[in-house]
């Protein structure tokens, strides 16, 4: 992923906490004012 989709997004969905952490590491400054929502994708049996 590059910064272009982040620039125009209002809300960003991620599947796992590790994805959110990676976004924060790479694009911390560009995520200001954006909502990042982690979907609960854990399987519950």
Secondary structure, 3 states (H helix, E strand, C coil): CCHHHHHHCCEEEECCHHHHHHHHHHHCHHHCCCEEEECCCCCCC
